Amino acid sequence: MTTPTPTIHPLKISDADEATAATLNAVKAKLGGVPNLIATLANSPAVLQGYLQLSETLGAGQLTSRQREIVALATAQENVCGYCLSAHSLLGKAIGLSEDEIRLARSGTASTPQEAAIASFARQLVKTRGRVDSGAVAQAREPGLSDAVILEIIANVALSVLTNYTNHVAGTVIDFPVVEVA
């Protein structure tokens, strides 16, 4: 994988306005550093706040952290985003996903029927740009996905698409252990 040349550079905390610097310092305190993606989003305080707020809100939803990582991995693979595949492979391992479960999520499936439906529906959303047919929704419901969960999958895909597209446009340098895009 070639290292991208950034077209939108990460914002340094020292160059940020007071509110954005405070947000970046809070991220740094929580994570031990500021990932390049977050620092890139910080070029627009509105985008950074929108991303962080939606991420936090979805974290309190019905999807578990494991299921949200499955969505992120399936979406990143479909969008061929090396940065997000690298980040979410590491995050997935941190919350207990095995290498095999990460590989399955990237391919749009999983080891349990419910998680397989989540991964598959996420990949279908990306492939069809959200224009899935009623059969795909019915298939997602078969293992028990509720309308609320289906909507949360859509929202998590949208959040992932934001980061995937940002990385594509910005040429964000990967600051996680690099995972090759299959």
C-alpha positions as CSV (number, residue, x, y, z in Angstrom):
1,M,0.0,0.0,0.0
2,T,1.4,3.4,-0.9
3,T,1.3,6.2,1.6
4,P,-1.1,8.8,0.5
5,T,0.1,12.4,0.1
6,P,-2.3,14.5,2.3
7,T,-4.4,17.0,0.4
8,I,-6.0,18.2,3.7
9,H,-3.6,18.2,6.5
10,P,-4.4,17.3,10.1
11,L,-4.9,20.4,12.3
12,K,-2.3,20.8,15.0
13,I,-3.8,21.6,18.4
14,S,-1.5,24.7,18.6
15,D,-3.2,26.0,15.4
16,A,-6.8,25.3,16.5
17,D,-9.2,27.9,18.0
18,E,-9.8,27.6,21.7
19,A,-12.9,25.4,21.5
20,T,-11.4,23.0,18.9
21,A,-8.2,22.8,20.9
22,A,-10.2,21.8,24.0
23,T,-12.0,19.1,22.0
24,L,-8.7,17.8,20.6
25,N,-7.2,17.8,24.0
26,A,-10.2,15.8,25.3
27,V,-9.7,13.3,22.5
28,K,-6.0,13.1,23.4
29,A,-6.8,12.5,27.1
30,K,-9.3,9.8,26.2
31,L,-7.3,8.0,23.5
32,G,-3.7,8.9,24.5
33,G,-3.3,10.8,21.2
34,V,-5.2,12.4,18.5
35,P,-5.7,10.2,15.4
36,N,-4.9,11.8,12.1
37,L,-8.5,11.4,11.0
38,I,-9.8,13.4,14.0
39,A,-7.2,16.1,13.5
40,T,-8.2,16.3,9.9
41,L,-11.9,16.6,10.7
42,A,-10.9,19.4,13.1
43,N,-10.2,21.7,10.2
44,S,-14.0,22.2,10.3
45,P,-15.1,22.5,14.0
46,A,-18.7,21.8,12.8
47,V,-17.7,18.5,11.1
48,L,-15.6,17.5,14.1
49,Q,-18.4,18.1,16.6
50,G,-20.9,16.5,14.3
51,Y,-18.8,13.4,14.0
52,L,-18.1,13.1,17.7
53,Q,-21.6,13.8,18.7
54,L,-23.1,11.3,16.3
55,S,-20.6,8.7,17.3
56,E,-21.3,9.3,21.0
57,T,-25.1,9.2,20.4
58,L,-24.9,6.0,18.4
59,G,-22.7,4.5,21.1
60,A,-25.8,4.7,23.4
61,G,-28.0,2.9,20.9
62,Q,-29.1,-0.7,20.6
63,L,-26.1,-1.9,18.6
64,T,-23.3,-3.1,20.8
65,S,-19.7,-1.8,20.4
66,R,-18.9,-5.2,18.7
67,Q,-21.8,-4.8,16.3
68,R,-20.8,-1.2,15.5
69,E,-17.2,-2.3,14.7
70,I,-18.7,-5.0,12.4
71,V,-20.6,-2.3,10.6
72,A,-17.5,-0.1,10.4
73,L,-15.3,-2.9,9.1
74,A,-17.9,-4.0,6.4
75,T,-18.3,-0.4,5.3
76,A,-14.6,0.4,5.2
77,Q,-13.9,-2.8,3.1
78,E,-16.7,-2.0,0.7
79,N,-15.4,1.6,0.4
80,V,-11.8,0.4,0.1
81,C,-10.7,2.7,3.0
82,G,-7.3,1.6,4.3
83,Y,-7.3,4.1,7.1
84,C,-10.6,2.9,8.6
85,L,-9.8,-0.8,8.0
86,S,-6.6,-0.2,10.0
87,A,-8.3,1.7,12.7
88,H,-11.3,-0.5,13.1
89,S,-9.3,-3.7,13.0
90,L,-7.3,-2.4,16.0
91,L,-10.5,-1.2,17.7
92,G,-12.3,-4.5,16.9
93,K,-9.4,-6.5,18.5
94,A,-9.6,-4.2,21.6
95,I,-13.2,-5.1,22.1
96,G,-12.7,-8.8,21.6
97,L,-13.2,-9.5,17.9
98,S,-10.9,-12.3,16.7
99,E,-8.8,-12.1,13.5
100,D,-11.3,-14.4,11.9
101,E,-14.3,-12.3,13.0
102,I,-12.6,-9.2,11.6
103,R,-12.1,-11.0,8.3
104,L,-15.7,-12.2,8.2
105,A,-17.0,-8.7,9.0
106,R,-14.9,-7.3,6.1
107,S,-16.5,-9.8,3.8
108,G,-20.0,-8.9,4.9
109,T,-20.7,-11.8,7.1
110,A,-20.1,-13.1,10.7
111,S,-20.2,-16.2,12.8
112,T,-23.7,-15.7,14.2
113,P,-26.9,-15.1,12.1
114,Q,-27.6,-11.8,13.7
115,E,-24.1,-10.4,13.3
116,A,-24.0,-11.8,9.7
117,A,-27.3,-9.9,8.9
118,I,-25.7,-6.7,10.4
119,A,-22.6,-7.1,8.3
120,S,-24.4,-8.0,5.1
121,F,-27.0,-5.2,5.4
122,A,-24.2,-2.7,6.0
123,R,-22.3,-3.8,2.9
124,Q,-25.5,-3.8,0.8
125,L,-26.2,-0.3,1.9
126,V,-22.8,0.8,0.7
127,K,-23.0,-1.2,-2.6
128,T,-26.5,0.1,-3.4
129,R,-25.9,3.7,-2.1
130,G,-28.8,3.0,0.3
131,R,-31.2,1.8,-2.3
132,V,-31.7,-1.7,-0.8
133,D,-34.9,-3.5,-1.8
134,S,-37.6,-4.8,0.5
135,G,-36.0,-8.3,0.2
136,A,-32.8,-7.1,1.8
137,V,-34.8,-5.5,4.7
138,A,-36.8,-8.7,5.1
139,Q,-33.6,-10.7,5.1
140,A,-32.2,-8.5,7.8
141,R,-35.3,-9.0,9.9
142,E,-35.0,-12.8,9.7
143,P,-32.5,-13.2,12.6
144,G,-34.4,-10.7,14.6
145,L,-33.1,-7.3,13.6
146,S,-35.7,-4.7,14.7
147,D,-36.5,-1.5,12.8
148,A,-34.6,0.4,15.4
149,V,-31.5,-1.7,14.8
150,I,-31.9,-1.4,11.0
151,L,-32.0,2.4,11.4
152,E,-28.9,2.3,13.6
153,I,-27.0,0.2,11.0
154,I,-27.9,2.9,8.4
155,A,-26.7,5.7,10.8
156,N,-23.5,3.8,11.6
157,V,-22.9,3.3,7.8
158,A,-23.4,7.0,7.3
159,L,-20.9,7.8,10.0
160,S,-18.4,5.4,8.4
161,V,-19.0,6.8,5.0
162,L,-18.1,10.3,6.3
163,T,-14.8,9.0,7.6
164,N,-14.1,6.8,4.6
165,Y,-14.7,9.7,2.2
166,T,-12.8,12.1,4.3
167,N,-9.8,9.8,4.2
168,H,-10.1,9.3,0.4
169,V,-10.2,13.1,-0.2
170,A,-7.8,14.1,2.5
171,G,-5.2,11.4,1.9
172,T,-5.1,10.8,5.6
173,V,-1.9,9.1,6.7
174,I,-2.6,5.9,8.6
175,D,-1.4,6.1,12.2
176,F,-2.6,2.7,13.2
177,P,-1.0,-0.7,12.4
178,V,-1.6,-0.9,8.7
179,V,-4.2,-3.4,7.4
180,E,-4.1,-4.1,3.6
181,V,-7.3,-3.6,1.7
182,A,-8.3,-6.9,0.2
